[in-house]
Amino acid sequence: MSSSDLIARANAWLVQDPDPETAAELRLIIERADAGDEGAIADLSNRFDTRLTFGTAGLRGELGAGPNRMNRVLVSQAAHGFAQFLLEREAQPSVVIGYDGRVNSNVFARDSAEIFAGLGLRVILFDRATPTPVVATALRELGLSAAVVVTASHNPPRDNGYKVYLGGKDAGSQIVSPDDTAIEALILRAANLNTADFPRSTDYETAPESLIDTFVKKTAAISTRPATPVRFVYTAMHGVGWEVANRCYLAAGLGEAIVVSEQIDPDGAFPTVAFPNPEEPGALDLAYATADRAGVELIIANDPDADRLAVAVRENGVWRRLTGNEVGSLLGWRAAERHKGTGAPAALAASIVSSPALRAVAADYGIEFSYTLTGFKFVNRVPNLIFGYEEALGYLVDPDKVRDKDGISAAVDFLSMAGELQERGLTVADHLIEFADRFGAFASTQISIRVANPSDIPAISSKFRESPPVLLGGHSVTSVDDFTNGFDGFPPTDLIRLTVEGGSRVIVRPSGTEPKLKIYIDAAVTEGVNRTARVADVVAALESDLRRFIA
């Protein structure tokens, strides 16, 4: 696109923008581009040559002006398109809207509420920042058509997003194909209109407190109420989890957390973490320091919208964050044990990049098991599901209540387990050894390659397609499966799986929410002695060879 075309498109966008901050930002870039500034022209090209695409995860991107950024114009177009989609599905659609504590989340939520109401939808808007699982639960509780959550979850501070769920036959799940394509087409149609002309109304309802009360009551019911609750530290990672999580802990008889005070209140600037993701190095440093001062050996962390859970334990005087696979395996074991003897059909499920450990649990208990594509929009659709997880710290322990990952309910279940172990004189580390003794030792690790531009990812992943390694960790690579065109019953997806002699597995895929390529490494040792030490050695050898391969 020529510079004059870019400037013309930017000016057309500018007249629609009601946000003084992004309007001023764009006006300055236009002025510089008009004067021939090559950097400004490149900036306009980045913002206007493409746009954020509405996919199965909705929208997510950096805040700023233009269609390739998150802003009030883009969100208004998304709201208009989604409303039209709902109106095509039913005569009188209804939607609940929630938002997190990020910059402009409340503004985007209010814009959406006014546009939905202006188009004739029944709208229920939470009046304060609210955990994503609470909003997803409200959709099912009220029997609504849809839910919208304005959140970028654990993304970098300057990001925001727009996540949608569907009721009816979708039962409160996130959207899947082809609904995403249909919604995107209607958003693009709305993009041809002037957002200033969209009908708006303030005739919408405020979400009643009873919705949060119901969430707390149902979540507390998961607890086994140990006689002596375990002491623990909690961090909300500058997000929205604390108010509801604390109510759940108290109602569940789990005691009151020792909080990381610097991170307990919502703050869209995320002043103490570069990346508000509990998986990132350094993200839990303040929690470790708080726990050290308090003499506590367990840390519970939610990500900023509280749909994920991280757990850290002190082992031999050293802090270790449990992997998502370790937490998922223990919670899945609990779910299978709870279900034992009921006679009801049941299934455990995990995303394809998650550990084979949960499959071993299912086999031991005679329960169905399914791998799904990554994302809870697939995990939660498994029939007869009693527990599902994905290794990226997402767990679903109560599928009857909510059909998405829920970091608050998962924490209640985990703290109940920790209390039970304490009564037996055991630690979480001891329980992981019990797991290995019964089901086998499983270990996993991950290599994440962060890039400045997502378009750089295919060049890296192509090495695995075009010239994959033949040996990893001293063992032969026995198969390389490319899922690009579908494989083994899975629909087409950007994923490569390498099977390694001895039962190990490597999966390569781009992140769905961040500019990263992820390499997932899993190994198992199911027989013999010293299983845990042996499987750790296998994973370390695989990781070492893979790092050399991608260097």
N, C-alpha and C positions, 0 to 999 in steps of 0.2 A: 504494500500500500504506500503511495507517495506521501511525502510530508504534508502536502496541502490537503490530501484526503484525511490523513490522521487528525490534522488540526480541525477540519470541518466536523469530523465525527466527535471529537472531544468537545467542541463548542455546542453541538447538539445535545450531548450528555449534560454539559454544564447547566443549561437552562432548566433541566429537570431536577437538579440536585438541591434538596432542601437543607442539606447539612452544611453549615457555614465552614466547618473545618475542611471537609473534602473538597468543597467548592473552591476555597482559597488555595488549597494544594494544587488543584487542577488548573486554576487560572494562572498560577505562576509558571507551571510547566508549559502551558500554551504560549505564554508570552516569550519564554526562552526559546521554544521551538520555532515560533514565528520569526525570531531574530536569527535563526540558523544554527542554534546550539545543537550539535550532534547528539550530546548526551540526553538532552530533553526530547529530541526526536526518537531516540532509541527507547526512552522511557514511555513515550506515548505509544510506540509500537508494541511494547510489552503489555500495556494496559488495554489497547484497543484492537490489536490484530486478532485476538482470541478472547474468549470469555470463560469464566468458571462454569463447568458443566455440571448439571444436576444429575447425579448418579444414584446408585442404590444407597449411598451414605449421605445423600442430599448434597448440600454445598459446603465447601470448606476452603478457606483461603485467607490471604493477608488482608488486613484492613487498608482501605485507600480508595481513591477515585478511579472510576472506569469499570468496564464489564469483566475485567480479569481480577477484580478485587472484591472484597466484601464491603458493602456500603448500602445506604438507604435506597438508592435507585435500584440496585440489583435485587435487594431483598423484596422491594415492592413488586418487582417483576415476578419474582419467585412466588410471592404470596398470591398474586393475581392468577398465575398459571396453575398453582396448586388448588386454588378455590374453584377454578373452572373444571379441573379434573374431578373434584368431589361432586360438583353440580351435575356432571355427566353420569356419575355413578348412582346418585339418589336425589330425590326431589328436595329434601330438607336436610342437608348435611350439617353436622355439628363437629366442633373442633375445640380441643383444649390446648393452650399455649403456655409454655414455661420457658425459662431462660436461666443462664448461669451468671456469674459475676464478672464476665469479661467486658472490655470496653465496648459500649454500644449495644450489648445484648438486650438490655431493657428497651432501648429505642427500637431496635429491629422487631422485638416482640410486640410492642405497641403499634408500630406501623402495620404489622401483619394482622393484628386484631381489628384495626380500623378498616383495612381493606376487606378482610373476610366478612365483617359485619356489613360493610357497604354493599357487598354482593349478595347479602341475604342469608349468610350462614349464622347458625347459633354459635357464639364464641364465648369460651370461658378462659379468662386470663389470670394466671397466678400473679399476685400483687407484689411479690418479692422474689429474689433469686432462689431457685428451688432445685434440688438434685434431680437429675434426669430420670432415675428410676421412679421417683414420686409421680412425675408427669406421665410416664408410660403406664404406671399403675392406674392413674386417674382415668385414662382412656378406657381401660377395661372395666373399672369400677362403675363408670357412668354410662357405659354402653354407647360411646360416641363413634362418630365416623372416622376421626383422625386425631392425631396429636402432632404438634410442632414443638421442638425444643431448639432454642437458639443457643448453640454451644459449639466450641471447638475442642471440647474434652481436654485432652492432655497436650494439645499442640503448643507451639511457641506463643509467647505473650501477644504478639501482634496479629495473631490469627483469630478468626471467628468462623462460625458455621451455622448451618440450618438443616436440622435433622427431622425427618417426618416418619410417622407411624400410621398404619391403617387399621381400622376396626373391621367389623363385619366378618367376612370369611377369612381375613388375615389375622383376626384375633388379637390385635395389638402389636403385631410385628412391624419391624422396619420394612420398607418397600423392597421388592425384588423386581427383576426384569419380568415382563415388559412394561411394568407400571412406570419405572424410571424414565423410559423412553417416551412414554405418553405424556408424562408431566413435563419433561424437558421441551417437547414440541409446543406445549401450551405456554410455557415460559417464553420461548422464542417468539411466539405470536404476540405475547404481551409486550415484548421488547420492541416491537414495531409501533407501539403506542406511546403517548406521553404519559408518564406516571403521574404527573400533576392532574391529569384528567380522570384518574381512577376514582370511582365512587368510594367514599369513606363514611364511616359512622362510628360514633362512640357508644353505640347501643350494644354493649357487650357486658357479660357478667364477670364478677370477680370470683375466683375459685374459693369455695368455702374451706374453712379450717378443718372441717370434718374429713376432707380428703387426706390431709396429712395425718390426722388422728387414725384413720383407717390403715394407712400405710404402717404407722408405728405399731398398731395392734397386731396386724398380720405378721409383721417382721419379728416382733417379740415372741410370737408363738413358735418360732423356729427353735428358740433357746431351750436347752435342757436344764437350765437354771442350776448350775453347779453350786454346791453348798458353800464353797469358798471361791469366789471369782478370782481369776488370775489378774494381777496388776499389769497394766499396759499403758503405753504412750500412744497418743493419737495425733496425727497431723492431717489437716484438710488441704494442705498444699495450696493455700491461698484461695481455696475454692468454697463451694456451697454446702459441703457435707455435714459440718459440725452440728448445727442446730437439730437436724433430724436424726443424725447418727447418735448423738448424746441421748435424745429422748428414747431411742430404740434400746440403747445399752441399759438405761435405767429401768425401762419397762420390762426388759428381758432378764433382770436380776443379775446383770454382769458388772455392776459397779460403775463408778465414774472414772473416765480416763484422765490420765495426766496429759495435758495438752502441750503441743509445741506452740507457745503463745504467739510467736512471730508469724505463724502461718495459719492461724485458726480462723481468721475472718476473711470474707471474700475481698479480693484485691486484684483487679484486672491488670495491674502493673507487674504482678508476681515479683516483688522486689528481692526476694532471697534465692530465687532459682532462675537459671537461664532457660531451662526447659522444664515446665511443671509436670513432668512425667516421672512417677516413682521408679521407672526402669532406668532412667538416665543417671550416669555417675554423678555423685554429689547431691542428688535431689533429697536424699534422706539424712544428710549430714547433721542438720539441726535436730532431727528426731533422735539420732544416735547420741548427740550431746545431751539432750534433755533426759533420755533414758539413763545415761551414765550418771548424771547428777542425782536422779531419783532412785538409782539402784534397781532398775526394772530391766527385765530380760526379754520383753516382747514389744514389738512396735506394730501398730496398725496404721496404714496410710490409705487414704482415698485420693484419687486424682481430682482435678478441679470441679468436675460435674458429678463426682461420686458414683460413677458407674463401674469403676475399676477398684480393685483392692490389692495393695501390696502388704506383705508381711515380712518382718525381719526378726531374727532371733539371735541371741548371743550364744555362740558355741565355743567352748574352751576359751572364754574371755574375749572372743572376737565377734564383731557383728557380721551377720550374713543375711542378705535379703534372699528369701526363698524364691525360687523360680515360679512362674505361673504354672508350670507343669507339676511342681511339687505340691503347691496349694490345691490345684485342681484334682490331683490324684487323691489327696487326703479327703477333700470334701466329697468327691465321687464315691469313695469307699464308705463314708458316712451315709450317703444317700442310699447306697445299695444295702447297707446293714439295716437302715430304717425300714426299707421296703421288704426285707426278708420276711417271709411267712404270710404276706398279705394275699398272695395268689393273684394279684392284679397284674395285667401286662405292664411291662416297664422297659425303658431304654435309657442308656447312657449315651452321650454324644460329645464329640470334640471336633474342633476344626482340623483340617487335614495337616496343618503344620504343628499340631500339638502332639505330645508324647504318646507312644503306644501303651503307656502304663494304664490308662483308663480302660483300654480294651482288655487288658489282663484282668482287671477287677470284674468287668462284665462277664468274662468267660468263667471266672471262679464262682460267681453268683448265679450263673445261668440266665443272665439278662441280655437283651439285645444291645448291640453297639453299632453306632454309625459314625463314620467320618463325614464331614461336610466341607464345603468351600469355606474359606475364612469369612468371619463376620457372623454376629448373632442373628442376623436376618435369615441365615441358613440353619444354624445350630438349633434355634428355638422352634423350628418347624418339624423336627423329628417326631413322629408319632409316639405317644405314650412316654414322653420324656419325663424323667424324674430328676435329672441333673445334666447340665452341659457346661462346657467351658472352652475357652481358647487361651493359648499360652500367654497372650498379651495382657494378662491379669484380669480377664473377664470371666465371671462365674454366674451361673443361673441356678440357685439353690431352691427356688420356689416358683416353678413354672405356672402354677395356678394363679399366682398373684400378678406376675409381670412376665412379659415375653421379650426380655432384653437382659443384658448383663446388669448386675445390681451389686455394687460394692458395699452397700450398707448391710443388706441381708447376708451376704457372704461373710462379712466381718462378724456378725452375730453368731453364725454357725461356727466359724473358726474359733471365736472366743469361748463358745460353749465346749468345743472339743478341748481347747487348752485347759479349761477348768476341770474337765473330767480327767485329763492326763495328770494334772497337778494332784488330784485326789488319789491317783494311783502311784504317786511318787515319780512320775515320768515327765519328760520334757517333750517338746515338739520334735527335737532331734532324735530322741529315743523312738518316737512314733514313726518317724521315717525309716528307722532301722527295722521296726516291726513290719512296715509295709514291704520292705525289700525281702525280708525273710519269708513273707507269705506269697507275694506276687512276683518277685524278681526285682533286681536293682535296675533302675532306669535313670539315665542322666541326659541332660540336654544343655546346649549353649547356643549362642547366636552371634553372628557377625553382622553388624549393621554398617552399611556404607552410606553416609549422608552426602548428598550432592547439592550443588548450588542450583542446578536446573534439572527437573525431572527428565528432560529429553536426553540426559547423559546416561540414564540407567540402562537402556537397551544395549549400549556398547559393552557394558560390563557383563550383563547376563548372557550376551551372545556367545561369550567364551564357553559357557557351559553347554550351549546348544551345538556349536560348530566344532569344538575340540575339547570335549569333557575330559577330566582326569581319568586315567585307567587304574590308578592305585591311590588309595586314601588310607592313612593310618596303617600302612603295611598290608592292607587287604585289597582285593580286586573289587572294582566297581562292576557289579554284575548286570546292571540295567540303568538306562537313562530314559526317563519317560517325560515327554514334552506334552503338557496339557493345553497348549495353545489352541488346538482344534478339538479339544475334548479328549478324555481318556478314562477308561475303566469306570464308565458310567457317570463321570463328572462332565458338566458342560464346559465349553471353552473358557479357559482362564489362563492368565499369564503366570505360569508356574512350571518349574522343572524339578523332577524328583530323581535323585540318584540312590540306588540301592547298593549297599556295600556288603561284601561277604562277611558273614558272622552276625547279621541281623541289624546292622547300623543303617542309618538313613540320613540323607541330606536333601533339603528342599530349598530352592532359590525362587524368590518372588519379590516384586516391588511392594513397598508399603502402600496400603490403601488410603492413608491419611497424611503422610509426610513424604518429602523427597528423599527417600531411602531405598536402597536395595537390601533385602534381608536374606541371610543364609541361616537356615535352621539345621542344627546338628543334633541327632538323637541316637542313643545307643542303649543296649540292654544286655544284662548278664543275668540269666534266670536260673543258673545251676551252679553248684559248687560253693566254696567258702570265699570269704572276703569279697563278696559281690560288689559292695559299694565302692571299695577302693579300685577294683578291677575295671568297673564301668567308667569311673572317673578318668582312668588312664586311657581308655579307648577314646573317649570324647576329646581329651587333650591332644591325642595324636591326630585325630581327624581335623580338629581346628587348626593345628599347626600346618598341616599339609594344605588345607584350604586357603589359609592366609598367604602361603607361598604361591599358590595357584593364581590368586587374584591380584597379586602385587604387580 
